[in-house]
Amino acid sequence: MNLDINQDNLYLLLPSKVAWLADMMTSDKGIGIVDAMIEIYSSDTYRQLEDESTKMWHLGPVALYQDMTASS
């Protein structure tokens, strides 16, 4: 069984990370889920997250959220 993460299967990890980020963002910023998702998917953090070579998929939701809020 091949358990390596690569660009072809990285998409399997992204939904759970985005869900965690959206939950944190709605709580922290008091915005709706749709606005949170728009902000996440348009962020530099998400662009890096969806690029396997950055290895940002190793990061947990708190670290990703901190990265996202630091770059805004």
C-alpha positions, 0 to 999 in steps of 0.5 A: 500500500502506497501511503505517500502524499503527493500532488495527485492525492493531496486533495484528500487532506485539504477538506478537513484542514479547510473545515477546521480553519473555517470553524476557527475563523467563524469563532474568532472573527464572528463571520459566516461560514461562506465568508470564512470559506471565501477568505480561506480559498483566496488566501496565500496560505491556501495556495501554499497548502494546495502545493505539495512541495511546500509541505504545509499539509504537515501543519495542523489547523492552529499553525495554518490559521496563524499563518493565514492571519499573519499574512493578512 
